[in-house]
Amino acid sequence: MKVIVIGAGMAGLAALHTLKQAGAEVLCFESGANAGGRVLTERQGGFVFDPGAQFFFNQYATCFRLADDLGIGDQRTAWLFRGAFPKDDGRFLPVVASINPKEALPNLGETLKFLAGAGIPFKAMKDFAGILPLFVKRYQEFGLVDYESALDLDRESLADFVVRMGGKAILEHLFQSVSAALTLADPEKLSAAYGMGLLKCMINGLNTFQHGLGTITERLAEKYADCIRYNAPVEKIVIENGKVKGVEVNGALVEADCVIPALTATKLLKIAPGLPENYVQALKKVTYSECCHVVFALPCKVFPTGWYALLTPRFTKAMVAGLSDNSVKSEYYAPSGCSQISCWTYERYAHDLNNASEEEIKRSQIREIKRFLPSMPDEPLFTKIYRWREAVCIGQPGMLTAFTKIKRHHYRDVKGLYLAGEYLNMPSVESAAYSGVFAATAALKG
Ligand SMILES: Cc1cc2nc3c(=O)[nH]c(=O)nc-3n(C[C@H](O)[C@H](O)[C@H](O)COP(=O)(O)OP(=O)(O)OC[C@H]3O[C@@H](n4cnc5c(N)ncnc54)[C@H](O)[C@@H]3O)c2cc1C
């Protein structure tokens, strides 16, 4: 059996790994010069940068299994999500987002101080208490790949859900900034089911690999280097009489028994004109946030010790959803005494900056950091700019429901075609990896 995988991101590489382990003949076409897609790591001047995905949550079982297969399980490292929210007077209130008693209990005083000082009206806090029992009662339902019983929450947006359950103040003071920090999109855009899933992940802890999150995709790409063709965009998936025939690359047909497209939904729609209408309608529900991710390598620390992220709610009129100090992740992310600050521009600000010059981007983001952290130096050691036109799959209302139907009833409607990609589950690197394993397993079964 000959299988073609399109795209060497996390989904495609997970499919490749599964197929190779089963002894299948596989060829992977990647349009870019490198593997990883949105999970990659760059290294420069003693710093380690993750341009795309920043962390794995503790629920990323498929990713961790892959890491163990690759012999890098022992390079996993965890850190605390110590975030801080601004107050009206410009000061920040730190809070540890964790339900792990070992982390939560020692930080309880800080959490109470946060709740007391966040400026959230008493009535809103009372209303917020209405969300907590629901979250606790339905906690088990908010799985990343196993969420079917939470699909009733896929009908409305996270914003509508939070306002209905807790009121506007809770939305603006808590959920909006958390949603923006995790998806680079406002909560009006994503479904409540996805929002609850992310919240559950966030309070369960963050992980990376010591030498960069992209270690996992680097290792997979090294291991299967002989199967991957770089700078080889697939121009078309050829489907005839309800069956896959192969793909077109450089104008020539490459025949295959199975094709696993593991790319974004928008790109898939462009190269697969023969998809059935129900696939097309589901794929059209998939949207992505935009981000201009700017990282400054600094000769000093500008965040208070141990803080990972500053979350900036939209009422602060910040261009960024938040700022993070990535040197907290592991000792290898920045040389001793140095730090690296990520600026997460989002929504219209991201769009504007993605069309601006490097110098404009750099200056605007230094100004932005200084607003919140006045000790930010005027000249960083160097600056990295990553323009993501399609950053995080947003999971808008209805998307999870549409793909649940496809997976349950129509996954084999086109013979030999097995979809993969983060949009098939609750969007995340875990979802991408799981979808790749799922597609490869289905292809092997025939
Ligand atoms: C800034 C940023 C921060 C993020 N933070 C997190 C995070 O902290 N945690 C998390 O879980 N997720 C995060 N994400 C999302 C996460 O990175 C994605 O959900 C995941 O990596 C998607 O994997 P994928 O394989 O489905 O798609 P991709 O990574 O997009 O891979 C698709 C691949 O297909 C290739 N391709 C495209 N078209 C073609 C073609 N025609 N022919 C051949 N190849 C093609 C692309 O070059 C790419 O390599 C973040 C993303 C960004 C951008």
The ligand as an ORCA input file, in Angstrom:
! r2SCAN-3c Opt
* xyz 0 1
  C       1.896     31.772     17.243
  C       1.235     30.461     17.532
  C       1.108     30.021     18.854
  C       0.483     28.786     19.120
  N       0.467     28.312     20.406
  C       0.029     27.054     20.642
  C       0.238     26.441     21.909
  O       0.871     27.017     22.789
  N      -0.245     25.183     22.099
  C      -0.929     24.519     21.121
  O      -1.377     23.379     21.345
  N      -1.106     25.052     19.898
  C      -0.605     26.291     19.622
  N      -0.692     26.806     18.359
  C      -1.431     26.042     17.323
  C      -0.625     24.826     16.851
  O       0.643     25.239     16.446
  C      -1.385     24.146     15.703
  O      -2.672     23.789     16.152
  C      -0.716     22.866     15.201
  O       0.682     23.014     15.109
  C      -1.312     22.509     13.846
  O      -0.627     21.412     13.264
  P      -1.032     20.877     11.835
  O      -0.090     19.805     11.506
  O      -2.492     20.567     11.836
  O      -0.863     22.118     10.847
  P       0.474     22.906     10.398
  O       1.433     22.997     11.526
  O      -0.003     24.183      9.806
  O       1.119     21.986      9.290
  C       0.693     21.987      7.957
  C       1.904     21.776      7.051
  O       1.429     21.640      5.712
  C       2.301     22.342      4.852
  N       1.552     22.648      3.623
  C       0.610     23.597      3.430
  N       0.126     23.532      2.165
  C       0.775     22.519      1.566
  C       0.717     21.937      0.245
  N      -0.123     22.408     -0.672
  N       1.537     20.904     -0.049
  C       2.389     20.403      0.898
  N       2.486     20.914      2.136
  C       1.677     21.947      2.477
  C       2.691     23.573      5.663
  O       3.885     24.154      5.179
  C       2.862     22.947      7.062
  O       4.182     22.490      7.270
  C      -0.049     28.014     18.054
  C       0.103     28.459     16.737
  C       0.753     29.667     16.483
  C       0.973     30.086     15.055
*
